[in-house]
Amino acid sequence: MIKKTRQSAVADKDSFLASSSSLLDNHFDEILETTEEIAGLIAILKTLSPTDAKRDEYEGQLYVALTHLDHHVKPAIKEWNRVVDLMPEN
């Protein structure tokens, strides 16, 4: 498994991109971690031949990582839309 190399930075309170909740911040961290894992798995798969015995294992890990990403992206988008809806029209 590919390990997370960084954690999301905390934005200033006046920043437009400051997370609106700890839940949204958690989703951002999970999205970053999972995209790093996906990139690593894709890099590994690109080096393997189609007949390599380990290919099935890495493809399975990639499927799990993509599913995990989907699990965090959908609620993050929902929360982001909620935040945007609360913003003033100006």
N, C-alpha and C positions, 0 to 999 in steps of 0.2 A: 504494500500500500504506500502511496505517496503522501508524505506528511506536509502539513501546512507550514509555509515559510514565513507568513506574516499575519498580522491581525489588522483589522480596519483601524484607521486613524480616527481619533475623536475630532469632530469638526467644531469650530467656534459656534457659540450659541446664535450669533447673528448670521451664520452661513445658511444659504438656501438649502444646502445638502445635509444639514444636521438631521440625524434621525429623530423621528417624532416619538419614538418609544424604544424601550429596551428590546421589545419583540422584533421591531424592524431592524435594529442594530444586529441582533442575533442572526436574522435572515441574511443581512449583508455579509457577515463573517462566514456563514455557511456557504453562500454563493461564491465568495472569493476562494475559500478552501476547496470547494468542489471543482471550480473551473481550473485551479492549479492541478488537481488530480486528473481531470479529464485531459488537459494538455500533456501531462506526463504519460498517460496511457496511450494517447494517440501517437506520441513520439516513439514509444516502444513498439506499438503495432506497425508503424511505418518501417521499422527496421527488420521485422520478422517476415519470413517467407510465408506464403499462403498455406504451406504444409507443415509449418513449425508446430510441434506438439504443445507448446505453451500458448499458442494463439487463442484457443478456446477460453483459456483461463483469463487472459487479458481482455478479450471481448466481453466476457461475462462481467468483469470488474467495470468495464466502460459502461455497459448497460446499467449496472447498479448506480454508478456515479451520475449518469444522465437522469435516471429516475429520481435520485436524491436532489439533483439540481432543480428538476421540475417541482418537487415537493416544497422547495424554498422560494422559487421564483414567483409562483402564483400568489402566495400570501403576501409577498413583498410588494408585488404590483397592486394588489388590493389595498394594502396599507398606504402605499404611495398615492394612489388615487384619492383615498380618504383625506390625506394631507393636502393635496392640491385642491380638493373641493372646499376645504376650510379657508383657503387663501382668499384675500380680498380680490375683487374683480379688477382693480386698477393695476 
